[in-house]
Amino acid sequence: MPANHLQRNSFVTRIACHQAQRLVQAYSHRAISMFAIAVIVVAFQSLMLDAAEDASATKPNIVVILVDDMGYGDPGCFNAESQIPTPHIDSLAHDGMRFTDAHAPGPLCHMSRYGLMTGRYPFRTNVNLWPTQPLIEPEQMTIASLAQSQGYHTAMVGKWHLGFKESGYDQPLPGGPVDCGFDSFFGIRASTDIPPYFYIRDDQAVQPPSNQIEANNSEGWSPIQGEFWRAGGIAPDLQLKDVLPRFTDEATSIIERHAENQDAARPLMLYIAYPAPHTPWLPSRAFAGKSGAGMYGDFLMMVDAQIGRVLESLRTAAMEDDTLVLFSSDNGPVWYDADTKGFDHDSTGGLRGMKGDAWEAGHRMPFIARWPKHVAAGSQCDQLICFTDLLATMVDLLDVPLPQQAAPDSFSFLPALTGKDDGETKLRDEFVMRAGGMPSMMTIRQGRWKLITGLGSGGFSKPKRLAPSGDGVTGQLYDMQADPQETNNLFAQHPEVVAALSKRIEAIVRAPHRTAY
């Protein structure tokens, strides 16, 4: 609903109060019964309530759930042959909309999260894998600062991985979530295999990482799978196996407290960033051996159960109908061809590659939106979207202006989400990304075509990089409609398409301001 409509509702409410008072005062001087006065007051109270409900309905609660390193083919709602039961993720799809062409803005954790938060492609900044300085600039608009400016209570739980200004663990940690628009934060600085390991409350270490933990690996898996973590400092109050349920406890507590103190003028925005099924794979006893995909599948079942707890908390708090829930994964899985064959489970859902890659499995993600009465239940949308689009979508939803230099790579997908195309909102028709392991390798998707400006995966899959063979083929061009598995390189057959897409990449990379508006 437009902002001026909200203003009109507020105005109507004030007028209703004023008119009710005037009528009561006027009629109290006459021979009117108290019953008639009561009828008048009730009528205006009804008008006031309708206006308030209409206004509050324009600001739904927003819960963003981002899991870590889950593949397109892991949840059953995206892959009927999945060997991993995911009933709670599937329930979101049953009650909401599946997006089949949704992409992370980068195929690695930090890249993806930067784009999600800022509406800006991560190649526009110096995004480091293990940031020791904040990646988000002071005063840079984020989805949290936008929501906060519109009266939302904003909270984050989980994995940040966008850097703090670190000067010692007995000192504040500036530049994190509470400096980027969140009223509160409880989480960890990066992954649960990247030390030091310690909990952070707002901008303070809960306990410093004063103990040490030895490195660990699992026999029978690659060095970056299984119960893998690196050696380093760890806080006395943190055990890696307890991180997932600890975050869920925190998230459900935030929902419960919000419901107890609920104010229609101050909805909730909650961002839950689970650091799983990223390594270490640590399923609890209740899930061990329960999937058909080994430790990985068991751990993902545990992640799904945590999501179920969050959804149940929304139901118990009577917030389910007024909450837009968005679910996705930050990038693709660490799942090799040998794993697919050994477990008969295709974590990538038929897509090529894995985490880090320019190939599709590195960045095409399962994406689900549930918003009762606004998003059609059991629906599917093939519209191209990127995580950077969340900020523009929230701007569209809340009907607020967006500064010229904010969110340069963000398109609203609200019309696709609600099925209400206003004819004015421009939907995304292209997507640009840098590969995870090759800074010089860029990817552009435009319509049916996808161009990769180099040979190889550019990421975790082998070959990571291939030298040109001398036949003039220096990159990869795929027809994603005819060949979504990226098996037939058409680079040599369509030089005009290669030239046009290469030129478009240059234009987008060089664009100093908004490319989406």
N, C-alpha and C positions, 0 to 999 in steps of 0.2 A: 504494500500500500504506500502511496506517495507520502512524503513528509508533510505536505500541506494538508493531507487528509488527517494525519495524526494531530496537527494543530487544530483542525476543525473539531475533532473529537474532544480535545481538551477544552476548546471554547464552548462547545455544546454542554459539556459537563458543568462548567462554571455558570453558564446561563441557567441550566436546570436548577442548580442549587439556589441561585439568586431568585428565580421565578417562584420556586417553591416557598422560599421565605416570604416573598411579597404577597403571595396568595394567602398563605396562612395568616399573615398580619392583617391583610385586608378583610378576609372573611371572619377573623376573630372579632371584629367590631360589629358584625352582623349576627343575625339569629341563625347561624349555620351550625349544624351539629358537628360534634367531634368526629363522628364517623365520616362525614364528607371531607373534613380536613385530612383525615388519615388516608382516604382514597387518593386525594390529590398528592400527598407526600409519597405514597407508594408508587404512584404512576411516574413521578419524576425520578424517584430512586431507580426504577426500572430503566428509564432512559439513561441515567448515569451509568448503571452497570453495563448496559449494552454498549455504550460509548467506550467504557474502560476495557471491556472484553475485546471490542473491535481493535482498539489500539494495541493491546498486549499481544493479540494474535499476529501482528505484523513482526514481532520480534521473538521468534522461537528460541528455545534453548538450542545450543549447538554443541554436539559432542563429536569430536574427531578422534577416531581410533586408528592409529598407524602401527602396524606390526613390522617386523624387521626380517628381511631376506626370505619372504614367502613367495612361492612361484605362482604364476597364472593358473597352473593346473592343479594346485593343491586343494582348494576348497571344492567340495562336491558340487556347489552351484555353478562352477565354471568348468568342471570336468566330471562327468558322470562316472568315469572309470577310476577316479581317485581312490587310492588305498587308505586314505586318511579321513576318518569321520570328523566332520566339522558342522555339527547340527546348529550351533548358535550363529556362525557366519551365514550358514544357509538360511536361517530364519530371517536374517536381514534382507536377503534377496527375495525370499518368499513374500515379505511384507513391503518391499521397496523396489528399487530399480537397479539393475546390473548395467554398468557401462562396460562395453566389450572392447573399446579402443581408447583406454585411459593410460597415460604415460607418466612415469616419474620424470622430472626435469634433468635427472642424471642417474646413472646406473649404480651409484654408490651412496652410502648412508648420508654423508655430510652434504653432498650435492643435492640429493633429493630433498632433504629437510630445509636447506636454504631456500630452494624454490618454493616449497610449500608455505613457508613462513612469510616470504617477501613478495611473491608474485614476480620474481625476477629470475631469469635464467642464471644458473650458477657460474657459467663461463664468463659472466660480466664482472666477477670479483675473484680475488685470490683465495679460492676454496681449497684448503689444505686438509689432507686425510686425518691428521691428528692435530687439530688446531689448538694452539696454546694462547691465542688471542681471539677476541670476539670477531666472528665473521659478519655479523649484522652491525651496521654503522649506527652511531647514536642518532636518534630522531628518525631513523628509517622506518617507514610504515610497515607494520606486520599485520597478520590476521588478528593477533591479540590486541595490538594498540588500536586497530580499527574498532573492534568489538568494545574495548574499554571506553573509547570515546563516545560510544552510543549507549552507555549505561550498563553494559554487561559486567557481571562479576566474572573475571577471567582466571582460570587456574590451569596449570600444567602438571602432569605426573609422568615421570619416565625418563627416557634417554634424550638428552639435549643434542650433543655432538655438533654444536655450532660455536664452541669456544667460550671461554671465560678469560678475563685478564687475571692470570695466576701469579701471585706474589707470595705464596705461602698459605698453608691450610689453616692457620690460625688467624688469617686475615679475610676480609670480605672478598667475594669472587664477582667482580663487576662484569657487565656485558652479557649476562645470561638472561634467562626468561623474565625475571622481575624487572629488568632494564629494557625489555622488548615488548612490554604491554601486558604481562601477566601479573595479576595481583598476588599470586602465590605460586610456588614451585616446590615440588618434592621429587628428587630423581637422582640421576647420575650424570656424569660429565660426558661419557661416550658409551661404547659397547661394554658388555660384561666379559670381553676377552682383551680389553685394552686398559692396562693399569695407568694410574693408581685407581683402586676401587674404593669408593666411599659415597655415602649418601650426602646430598645437599638439600638443605631446607632454605628456600628463598635464595639468599646469596651467601650462605654460611655452610661450611662443612659441619655435619652433625657430629661426627667424630673424625679426626684426621687419620689418614692411612698409615698408622704407626706400626702395624704388623707387616709381615712378609708372606707371600704365597708363592710356591714354586710353580713353574710352568707345567702344563699337563696336555697330553694327547690321548687319543683312543686308537687302540690296535684295530686294524681292518678298515680304517677310514683314511682319507687324505689328511695331510698336516693341518688343514683348516676346516676340518669337520669333526663331528663327535664332541667329546668332552674336552674341547680345546680351549685353553686360555693361556695368556702370557704371564710370565713371572713379574712380580712387582709389589708395591705397597698395597695394603688392604686394611680397612678400618675394622676394629674389633667387633662392631655391631653389624657388619655386613657379611653374609654368607651367600655365595653365588646362587645356590639352589633355592634361596628364599626370596630372590629379588622379584620374580613375577608375582607371587601372591602378595608380597608387601606392597607393590604398586597398586594392585587391585584393591587392597584394603584402603589405601589412601584415596583412590578414585571414588569408591563407593561411600566413603566417609564424607567427601566433598558433596556428593549428590544428596546424601541424607541431611547434612547441615543446611544445604540450600533449600531443601523442601521444608524443613522446620522453620526457616526464617524467610519463607518465600514472599517475594514482593513482585507483583506483576510488572512493575516498571523497571525491574533489574533482573533480567534473565541471566542464565548461566552459559558461559562458553567454557568447555572443558576439553583439553587436548591431552589424550592418553597415548604416549609413545612407548609401546612395549619393546624391549630390546630382544625380542625373540620372534620366530625360531632361529635367530642368529646364534652362533656358537657363544658359549658352550651349550650343547644340547643336554639339558638336565631335567628330564621328566621325573615327576614325583612317582612314588610307588603306585599310586592309583592309576597311572597311565602307562607305566612301563610294560612293554610287550603287547599293548592293546591295538596298535595300528598295524597296517601291512607294509609300512615303510621304515622299519627299524627305529633307531633312536630319534631320527629326525621327525618321523611321523608321530611318534609318541609325544614328543615335545610340542609339536603343533597341536595335538589334541589337548594338551594342557593349556596352551595359549587360547584355544577356542573356548575352553571351560572358563577362563578368566573373563573373556568377553561376555560369556553368558552371565557371569556374576554382575557385570556392569549393566547389562540389559535388564536383569531382574531388579537391580537397584532402581532403575528408572521407572519400572512398573510399580514397585512398592511405594515409591515416592509420588505416584500419580503424575509423573512428568513425561510418560511415554508419548502421549498424543501431541504434546507441545514441543517435541524435541526433534530436530534434524540430526540424524546420526549419519556420519560419513565414515566409511571403512575402506582402508587400502593397505598396501605394503610399500615400503620405501624403495625397494628394488628387487631384482630377481634372486633366485636361490643359488646356493652353492650345491649343485646337484649335477653330477657327471653322467655321461652316457652309460657308464658301467653301473651306476646306481639305478638308472631307469631299467636296465636289463635285469639287474639282480633282484630288484623288488617288484618288478612289473608295475612301477609307479612313475608316471611322467610328470614331474614337478612343474615343468614348463608348459604343459598342456599342448604339446605339438609345436611350440615355437622354438626357434633356433637360439642356442647360446645359453648364457647364465649371467649371474651377477657380474657387473663391471663391463659387460659387452655392449658394443654398438648394435649387435644383433638383437632381435625383438625381445627375447626372453630376459634380457638385462634390464629392460625398462617398461615393457607393457605389463600393466598390473591389474589384478582383480580390483574393481572399484565398485562400491555399493553405496546407495543413498536410501535412507528410510525416513520418511516424514509423513505420518498418517494424515489422510484427508488432503494432502497436497501433492504427493508423489504416488503414482499408480502402483498398487501392489502387484508383485509378480511381473513387472515390466522389464523391458530390455531397451537399451539405447546404444546405437552404433556411432553416435557423435564423437568425433575426435576431441579429447580433452587432455589437459596436463595439470599436474598438481599446482602449478603457478596460477591456475585459473580460480583457485578457491578465494583469493582476495577479491577479485573483480566480481565474483558471484555473490560474495557477502555485501559488497558495495551495492550491487543491484538489488539484493534482497532487502537491505536496510534503507535503500533509496537515499544515499548520502553522496556528496561530491567526493571525487578522488583527485588529489593534487597531481599536477601534470607529470612530475618526476617520480611518482610512486607507481609501483607494480607495472613496469614497462612491458612485461610479457604475459599479461593476464587478460583473459577473455571470460566473460560471464557465461556459464552454462545453465543459468537459472531457467531460461525458456525451454531447454531440452529436459531439464529436471522436472518441471511442473507441467510441461505440455502446453504452455501459454506463450506462444511466440508473438511478441509485440511488433514485429516487423522492423524494429529499430536496433535491437541488440545484435551486434555482429558476433557470430559464432566462430570458433577457431577453425581455420582451414589448413593450418600448417604447424609444424612443431620442429624445433631445432635443439640439438643436444650435443654435448661433447662426450666422447667415450671415456670410460673410467680410468684406463691405463695409458692412454695415448692423447696427450693434450692437443696434438695437431690433427687428430681425427675427428671430424665433425659429421653429424648426421642431420639430414633434413627429411621430413615426411611432408608431402604436399599431395593431397588427393590420393590417387592410387600409387604414386611413385614414392620410393624411398632411396635416397642417395647417401652413401657412406664414402667420405673422401679419403679412403685408404683401403688397403687389402688386409684381411685378417679380422679378428674379433675386436681388437682394440682394448680388450679387457682380460678376463680370467680364462676364457676358452682358448685352446690351441687350434691353429696358430694365432698368436696375438697380433703378429705383424708379418706381412709378406712383402718382399720387394717386387716392384713391377717387373714383368717378364720380358719386356721389350716389344710387346704387341700393342702398346698404347693403352692398355687397360691399367689404370692407376687407382681405380676405386670400384665401388659396387653399386649397381642400380637394380632395384627389384620392383616388380609390379605386385604390390601387396594385395590386390584383389585376386589376381590369378595365382599368386605364389606367396602366400603368407608365411611359408616355411623358409623363405629366402634361399632357395636352392638353385635358381637360374639367374646368373648375373648377366644383365642386359646392357652393361656399360658401353660395350662396343657397338651395339645395335641402335642405340638412341643417343647419339652425341648431342643432338639439339636439346634433349631433356636434361642431360648432364650439365650442359652449359648454362641453361636457364636456372637450374636448381643451385649450381655453384654460385652464380651471380646473386641469387636470393639469399644464400647463406651470408655472403659478404655484406649485403645490405642490412641484414638483421643484426649481425655482430657489430657493425659500425653504428647502428642507430643509437643516438645519445639519449633519446627520450622514448615515450610510449610508442610501441609498434602495434598495440592492440586497439587503440581508440582513434 
